[in-house]
């Protein structure tokens, strides 16, 4: 799926998403990423939803975004409450959705100027 972006905006945008990859600023990544609306694109050591640990949520909270979008792979899933403790205690809003929906939502929020963090699991169909 190709997504529209403004290459001159100075922010990170998802330019495409497909089976086994995400394209950010027209560069493909075949692994999970932590992506802020601006700044560097970080490799995220999560291979699948079942790999999520409390430390992954602590890492997200430490980046202090306004909002966190968590792309849970090919379908929407919800982690155990205790894993998300760091994000909840930091009072950072978050949404969980399938990764494709998370990519679309990320671009919309970036376009609105929001300080959003995308934690995206990339997996094959």
N, C-alpha and C positions, 0 to 999 in steps of 0.2 A: 504494500500500500504506500503510495507516494503521498507526502504531506507538503503543503505549501509552507514556505518560510521566507523571511526577508533577510537575505545574506548581508545586508548593510546595517542591520540593527545593532550589532555589537553584542548580541545575546546568543546563547545556545538555543538551537531549535532542532527538533526531530524532523528530518527531511524524508525518511522512509522507515518502514518497519515491515519485517517479514519473518518467515520461518527461519529461526536460527540467527537472526541478526537485527540490529537497529542501526540506522544511519543518522548520525548527528553532524550537522553542518556539512553535509555531503560526504562524510567519511564513515565507512562501515565498521561496526564493532560486533564481534561474534561472542561476546560475553556480557555478563551482568554489569551494569554501570550505576554509579551515583552521579547525577547530573544536576548542577545548580543552574539557575537561569543565566548566570554569568560565572566565569571562572573555569578552572580545569575540569576535564572529564575524568572521573576516577574509576578504575576497574574495581568492581565489587565482587568479593570472593564467594558469591552465592550461586550455586549451580542450579538449584531448584528450590521451590517453596519449602520443601521438607528440610532444607539445610539452614533455614533461618534460625538464628540464635539471639539471645538478649544483647550480645555485643554488637550485632548488626544495627539494632535500634539505638544503642548508645552512640554508635558512630554517627548515625543520622542526626540525633539530638545535638551532638557536639558541633555540628555545622550551623546550628541556630537559624534555620530557615523560618519563614513566616508560615509555610504550609509544606507538608510532605505528601507526595503522591507515591504510593507503592504499587508497582505493576507486578502482580503475583504470578505471571506466566500466562499460559494459554486460557486459563479460566480464573475467575475471581475466587479467592480463598481468604480465610481469616485466621491469623495466627492466634495462639493462646495468649490470653490477656497478660500473663506474667512476662512474656517476651517483650511486650511493648511498654513496659513500665517506665523506661527512661524518657520516651517521647511523651507519655501521659504526664509524668511528673514535671517535665519541662514546659507543659502547657502549650505544646505545639500541635496545631490542627493537623489531621492526617486523613487520607482517604485511601482505601484499598480497592483495586479494580483489576480486571485483566490487563495485561501489558499493552495491548493495542489501544484500549480506551485510555490508559494512563498517558500514552504518547500524545494522543489528540488533546487531552485535557491539559497536559503540560504546555503545549504550544499556545493554547488559548490563554492560559494564565500568564505565560511569559509576555504575550502580546498586550496584556493588561498592565504590564509593569510589576507584577507580583514577584516577591522573592521566594521562589518555589524550589523545592528539591525533589527530583525524581529518583527513586530507588527502583530500578527496573531489572526484573529477572527476564533473561532472554533464553528461550528454550525452543527446541524443535516441536513441530505439531504432533 
